[in-house]
């Protein structure tokens, strides 16, 4: 009886062990299957995915007072600005700029204008008085000259000494009158130049004051055309707002975009930019409208890279023009761009995760061959974000591991025949040079 129970118990234990072995084997097989991928054939697109931002292809700039540079004012603060996205008409108010610094210059120029006016009037009065005195002096000298002439005429019956004295007095009067006439001409020219000088100074100050009056009005910024107001971005890439400063070398407060022609401005990293060229098609999506799909093409690729905020990599600006028009498109909307850099109608491809490299020269995969796994060298072509084209080493429906199978790290790589032959040829080209070098060294030592 005991022997029978032992046999039954042992049989049950064997059954349990077999069930557990079958379960774990199926589980491991399922896990292995999940970590494998099959070589596929089909259309292959080399796509570069980026995030961009909508902006108008053409726009009109709303500028602040550019003349502030003439008054040595280089930055000005925005006190108040209309809400972004507001549709305005030509001549309507857009923003008000802080005029406190300019107001001080304006007050100083106003005082300078009053001084110039006062100087002009004072110089005018002085020259008028001087010329009047000179004319009175001329009249008096003329009277003196005529008086001396009458005295000389009346002294013809006087003694010769008296006549001589009267002649001398007449000559002195004539000479004084002629000198006064010359002095009058010189003084007139002098006063004319004085008036011209103060008049020029006054005109200069008046022009500057008039220009400042126009600039004072320009602190209330208005729209030059009809359109939707879009804030200008500052040096940090953020839109300006009330309290922001604008530089007078680029005094743009906002823009009025042409919404009939839109483009997406995006940035491509320095690794992928070599694949991007003008004219390539682009599939565009909108975060605001996930169901809306747009198309476009690359119209410009920057020649020089730049460092974007919060990024360590260099990127290149790429402009994508959107085909057609859409009334729902608005500036600053976020876009997802897929730039189609290259299209292959039919190609073998596998996931990028299955690729491995050895010494940065041999690219291989872990390929399933029957009941074993081998490290197979492969020749690769174009890649995209997920897959890579296989030019040699694999066939359709081959299975490869997505990760490194345990225990196969140290296995030798099965090299491709054409690649192996190429390497042997390169080695043979290198060996004669080495042999020749070894022969030359002993010969030279014998000669020595």
C-alpha positions in Angstrom: 0.0 0.0 0.0 2.8 2.4 1.0 4.7 1.5 -2.2 1.6 2.3 -4.3 1.2 5.7 -2.6 4.8 6.5 -3.2 4.4 5.7 -6.9 1.3 7.9 -7.2 3.0 10.8 -5.4 6.1 10.6 -7.6 3.9 10.6 -10.7 2.0 13.7 -9.5 5.3 15.4 -8.8 6.6 14.6 -12.3 3.4 16.0 -13.8 3.8 19.3 -11.8 7.4 19.7 -12.9 6.5 19.1 -16.5 3.7 21.6 -16.3 6.0 24.2 -14.8 8.7 23.6 -17.4 6.1 23.9 -20.2 4.8 27.2 -18.6 8.2 28.8 -18.2 9.3 27.7 -21.6 6.3 29.3 -23.2 6.8 32.4 -21.1 10.4 32.7 -22.2 9.5 32.1 -25.8 6.9 34.8 -25.6 9.4 37.2 -24.1 12.0 36.3 -26.8 9.4 36.8 -29.5 8.6 40.2 -28.0 12.3 41.2 -28.2 12.6 40.3 -31.8 11.8 42.1 -35.1 11.2 40.8 -38.6 12.9 42.3 -41.7 10.3 44.0 -43.7 10.1 45.4 -47.3 8.1 48.4 -48.3 8.3 52.2 -49.0 10.9 53.9 -46.9 10.8 57.6 -46.0 13.7 59.5 -44.5 11.8 62.0 -42.4 13.1 64.6 -40.0 10.6 65.5 -37.3 10.7 69.0 -35.8 8.5 71.4 -33.9 7.9 74.8 -35.4 5.9 78.0 -35.0 3.6 79.6 -37.5 4.3 83.1 -38.8 3.3 85.2 -41.8 5.6 85.1 -44.8 5.1 88.8 -45.3 4.2 91.4 -42.6 4.3 95.1 -42.0 6.3 96.4 -39.0 4.8 98.8 -36.5 7.7 101.0 -35.5 8.4 103.3 -32.6 10.1 106.7 -33.0 13.3 106.0 -34.9 14.5 109.6 -34.5 15.3 109.0 -30.8 18.8 108.0 -31.9 19.4 111.6 -33.0 18.8 112.6 -29.3 21.1 109.9 -27.9 18.2 107.8 -26.5 18.9 104.1 -27.3 16.2 102.3 -25.4 12.6 103.1 -24.5 10.1 101.2 -22.3 6.6 100.2 -23.5 4.1 101.7 -21.0 0.9 100.1 -22.5 0.2 98.0 -25.6 -3.0 96.6 -27.2 -3.8 92.9 -26.7 -2.1 90.6 -29.1 -4.4 89.3 -31.8 -6.5 92.5 -31.9 -7.6 93.5 -35.4 -6.9 97.2 -36.0 -7.6 99.7 -38.7 -5.0 102.1 -40.2 -4.2 104.9 -37.8 -5.6 103.2 -34.7 -3.7 103.2 -31.4 -1.4 100.3 -30.8 1.0 101.2 -28.0 2.2 104.0 -25.8 5.9 104.4 -25.0 7.5 105.9 -21.9 8.5 109.5 -22.8 10.0 110.5 -19.4 13.6 110.5 -20.5 12.7 112.3 -23.8 10.6 114.8 -21.9 13.7 116.0 -20.0 15.5 116.5 -23.4 12.4 118.2 -24.7 12.2 120.7 -21.8 15.9 121.4 -22.2 15.5 122.1 -25.9 12.5 124.3 -25.2 14.7 126.4 -22.8 17.4 126.5 -25.5 14.9 127.7 -28.0 13.8 130.6 -25.8 17.5 131.5 -25.3 18.1 131.5 -29.0 15.0 133.6 -29.6 16.2 136.1 -26.9 19.7 136.2 -28.4 18.2 136.8 -31.9 16.0 139.7 -30.7 18.9 141.2 -28.6 21.3 141.1 -31.5 18.7 142.5 -33.8 18.1 145.5 -31.5 21.9 146.0 -31.0 22.6 146.1 -34.7 19.7 148.3 -35.4 20.9 150.8 -32.7 24.5 150.7 -34.0 23.4 151.3 -37.6 21.2 154.2 -36.5 24.0 155.8 -34.6 26.3 155.3 -37.6 23.8 156.9 -40.0 23.3 159.9 -37.6 27.1 160.3 -37.4 27.3 160.3 -41.2 24.6 163.0 -41.4 26.4 165.1 -38.8 29.8 164.8 -40.6 28.1 165.8 -43.8 26.7 168.9 -42.2 30.2 169.6 -40.8 31.7 169.2 -44.2 29.2 171.6 -45.8 29.7 174.1 -43.0 33.5 174.1 -43.4 33.0 174.6 -47.2 30.8 177.7 -46.6 33.3 179.1 -44.1 36.1 178.7 -46.7 34.1 180.4 -49.4 33.4 183.3 -47.1 37.0 183.7 -46.1 38.4 184.6 -49.6 38.8 188.3 -48.4 40.5 187.2 -45.2 44.2 187.1 -44.6 46.1 184.2 -46.3 46.6 182.4 -42.9 42.9 182.4 -42.2 42.2 181.1 -45.6 44.8 178.3 -45.2 43.3 177.3 -41.9 39.8 177.1 -43.3 41.2 174.9 -46.2 42.8 172.6 -43.7 39.5 172.4 -41.7 37.6 171.6 -44.8 40.1 168.8 -45.8 39.7 167.3 -42.3 35.9 167.4 -42.5 36.0 165.8 -46.0 38.4 163.1 -44.7 36.3 162.4 -41.6 33.1 162.1 -43.7 34.8 159.7 -46.2 36.2 157.5 -43.3 32.8 157.4 -41.7 31.2 156.2 -44.9 33.8 153.4 -45.1 33.2 152.5 -41.5 29.5 152.5 -42.1 29.9 150.0 -44.9 32.1 147.7 -42.8 29.9 147.9 -39.8 26.9 147.1 -41.9 28.5 143.9 -43.2 29.6 143.0 -39.7 26.1 143.4 -38.4 24.6 141.4 -41.3 27.0 138.5 -40.4 26.0 138.7 -36.8 22.3 138.5 -37.7 23.0 135.7 -40.1 24.8 133.8 -37.3 22.1 134.2 -34.7 19.5 133.5 -37.3 21.2 130.2 -38.2 21.4 129.2 -34.6 17.8 130.0 -34.0 16.7 128.1 -37.1 18.8 125.1 -36.0 17.1 125.1 -32.6 13.7 125.6 -34.1 14.2 122.6 -36.4 15.4 120.4 -33.6 12.4 121.6 -31.5 10.0 120.9 -34.3 11.5 117.4 -34.8 11.1 116.8 -31.1 7.5 117.8 -31.3 6.9 115.2 -34.0 8.8 112.6 -32.0 6.7 113.5 -28.9 3.6 112.6 -31.0 5.2 109.3 -32.1 5.3 108.0 -28.6 1.7 107.1 -29.3 2.3 104.3 -31.8 -0.4 103.7 -34.4 -1.0 101.1 -37.0 0.4 101.9 -40.5 -2.1 99.5 -42.2 -5.1 97.3 -41.4 -4.4 94.0 -39.8 -4.0 91.8 -36.7 -1.5 92.9 -34.1 1.2 90.3 -33.4 3.8 91.2 -30.7 7.5 91.4 -31.7 9.9 88.9 -30.0 12.8 90.2 -28.0 16.4 89.0 -27.9 15.4 86.1 -25.6 12.7 84.9 -28.0 9.8 85.9 -25.8 7.1 88.4 -27.0 7.5 91.9 -25.7 4.8 93.3 -23.5 4.1 96.3 -21.3 7.2 97.0 -19.3 9.5 95.6 -22.0 12.2 97.7 -23.7 12.8 98.2 -27.4 16.1 99.1 -28.9 16.2 102.2 -31.2 18.4 100.3 -33.7 15.4 97.9 -34.2 12.4 99.8 -32.8 9.7 97.3 -33.9 6.8 97.2 -31.4 4.6 94.7 -33.2 3.8 93.4 -36.7 0.8 93.2 -39.0 1.1 89.8 -40.7 -0.4 88.9 -44.1 -2.5 85.9 -43.1 -3.0 84.7 -46.7 0.6 83.4 -46.9 1.8 81.5 -43.8 5.0 79.7 -43.0 6.4 77.5 -40.2 9.7 78.5 -38.8 11.5 75.5 -37.3 15.0 74.5 -36.3 16.9 71.4 -37.4 19.9 70.0 -35.4 23.4 70.1 -37.0 23.4 66.3 -37.5 20.3 66.3 -39.7 20.6 69.7 -41.5 22.8 68.2 -44.3 19.7 66.1 -45.3 17.5 69.2 -45.6 17.3 71.1 -48.9 15.1 73.8 -50.4 12.1 72.3 -52.3 11.6 69.2 -50.1 8.0 68.5 -49.2 6.8 68.7 -45.6 3.8 67.2 -43.8 2.5 69.7 -41.3 0.3 69.2 -38.3 -1.2 71.7 -35.8 -1.4 71.2 -32.1 -4.5 73.4 -32.0 -6.3 71.3 -34.6 -5.0 67.7 -34.4 -7.2 66.5 -37.2 -6.1 69.1 -39.7 -3.2 68.1 -42.0 -1.4 70.6 -44.1 1.4 70.4 -46.7 4.2 72.6 -47.6 7.8 72.8 -48.8 11.2 74.0 -47.6 12.0 77.4 -49.0 15.0 78.4 -47.0 17.8 76.7 -44.9 20.1 78.8 -42.8 23.8 78.7 -43.7 24.9 79.5 -40.2 23.9 77.6 -37.0 22.8 79.3 -33.8 22.5 78.4 -30.1 18.8 78.4 -29.0 17.9 79.2 -25.3 17.8 76.1 -23.0 19.7 74.0 -25.7 23.3 72.8 -25.8 23.2 71.7 -29.5 23.6 74.0 -32.5 20.6 74.3 -34.7 19.8 75.7 -38.1 16.7 77.7 -38.9 14.5 76.2 -41.6 11.6 78.1 -43.2 8.6 76.0 -44.5 6.0 77.6 -46.7 2.5 76.3 -46.3 0.6 75.5 -49.4 -2.7 77.3 -50.0 -4.6 79.4 -47.4 -6.6 78.5 -44.3 -8.6 81.0 -42.3 -7.9 79.0 -39.1 -4.2 79.6 -39.2 -2.9 82.1 -36.8 0.7 83.3 -36.0 2.5 81.6 -33.1 0.5 78.4 -33.4 2.7 75.3 -32.7 3.3 73.0 -35.7 4.7 69.5 -36.0 6.8 69.2 -39.2 7.9 66.1 -40.9 10.4 67.0 -43.6 10.6 64.3 -46.3 14.3 64.3 -47.0 14.4 61.1 -49.2 11.9 58.5 -50.4 12.7 54.9 -51.4 9.9 53.1 -53.2 10.9 49.6 -52.0 13.5 48.7 -49.4 14.4 46.2 -46.7 14.4 47.8 -43.3 14.6 46.9 -39.6 14.3 48.9 -36.4 17.2 51.0 -35.3 17.3 49.3 -31.9 18.5 46.0 -33.5 21.8 47.6 -34.8 25.1 47.2 -33.0 28.6 48.2 -33.8 32.0 46.8 -33.1 35.1 49.1 -32.9 33.0 51.7 -34.8 33.8 49.9 -38.1 31.6 46.8 -38.3 27.8 47.1 -38.0 26.0 43.9 -37.1 22.7 42.4 -35.8 21.8 39.3 -33.7 20.1 37.2 -36.3 18.1 34.0 -35.7 19.3 31.1 -37.9 17.2 28.0 -37.1 17.8 27.1 -33.5 20.8 29.3 -33.0 21.6 33.0 -33.0 24.6 34.5 -34.9 26.2 38.0 -35.0 25.7 38.9 -38.6 27.4 41.9 -40.2 25.0 44.1 -42.3 25.4 46.9 -44.8 23.1 49.8 -43.9 21.7 52.7 -46.0 19.4 55.6 -45.1 17.9 55.9 -41.6 14.9 57.7 -40.2 13.7 58.2 -36.7 12.7 54.5 -36.2 14.1 52.3 -38.9 17.3 51.7 -41.0 17.6 50.4 -44.6 19.5 47.1 -45.0 21.6 46.9 -48.2 23.2 43.5 -47.4 23.4 40.8 -44.8 19.7 40.1 -44.3 16.8 38.9 -46.3 13.1 39.4 -46.1 11.4 37.7 -43.1 14.7 37.2 -41.2 14.3 37.8 -37.5 16.7 39.9 -35.5 16.9 40.7 -31.8 16.1 44.2 -30.5 18.5 43.7 -27.6 21.7 41.8 -26.9 20.9 38.1 -26.2 22.7 36.7 -23.1 26.0 34.9 -23.6 26.6 36.1 -27.2 28.6 39.2 -26.4 32.0 37.6 -27.2 30.9 35.7 -30.3 32.7 36.4 -33.6 30.9 38.5 -36.2 29.9 36.7 -39.4 31.3 39.1 -42.0 29.8 39.8 -45.4 31.7 38.2 -48.3 32.1 41.4 -50.3 33.0 43.4 -47.2 35.5 40.6 -46.1 37.1 40.5 -49.5 37.4 44.3 -49.5 39.2 44.2 -46.1 41.6 41.5 -47.3 42.4 43.5 -50.3 43.1 46.6 -48.1 45.3 44.4 -45.8 47.3 43.1 -48.8 47.9 46.7 -50.0 49.3 47.6 -46.6 51.6 44.5 -46.1 54.0 45.2 -49.0 54.7 48.6 -47.7 55.4 47.1 -44.3 57.7 44.4 -45.8 59.5 46.9 -47.9 60.1 49.0 -44.9 61.5 46.0 -43.0 63.9 45.2 -45.9 65.2 48.8 -46.2 66.2 49.1 -42.6 68.7 46.1 -42.5 70.2 47.1 -45.8 70.9 50.6 -44.5 72.5 49.2 -41.3 74.8 47.0 -43.5 75.9 50.0 -45.5 76.6 51.8 -42.3 
